[in-house]
């Protein structure tokens, strides 16, 4: 199975779980998925976004990524999991790995997670990792997906906070 087939299958099997929160999931045709993969490769090469598959063995069970869409010095994290794989801490582990890698990039001083207020599961990932909720704001265009209420919740972690947190955890483990 190639990347396109694997991603298309995971999205299709996850539609009921994704459509309420992800605007792109409303029209997940094969061409849209192929276009996403092409765009993802281009954005990786230009260092605008870094998308990763989340896998269990050889099975694609979700995706996560770092995107430069919040201004200079910042990255935004996005993630989703196949519903059969939720509730196991996998989104939290994937997000922690992204944060660690994101702060390795030159010039990055903050990483944010944005989600609709009606999606508390996304906020739970941010909270578990020690992100601080910094803002709730009305989306000017209203909800971006059917399950949303149009209130964007923004969580932030700074490089200084992440370093202190990971140092504290490393010292506690020794």
Secondary structure, 3 states (H helix, E strand, C coil): CCHHHHHHHHHHHHHHHHCCCCHHHHHCCHHHHHHHHHHHHHHHHCCCEEEEEEEECCEEEEEEEEECCCCCCEEEEEEEECHHHCCCCHHHHHHHHHHHHHCCCCCCCEEEEEEECCCHHHHHHHHHCCCEEEEEEECCCCCCCCCCCCEEEEEEEEHHHHHHHHHHHHHHHC
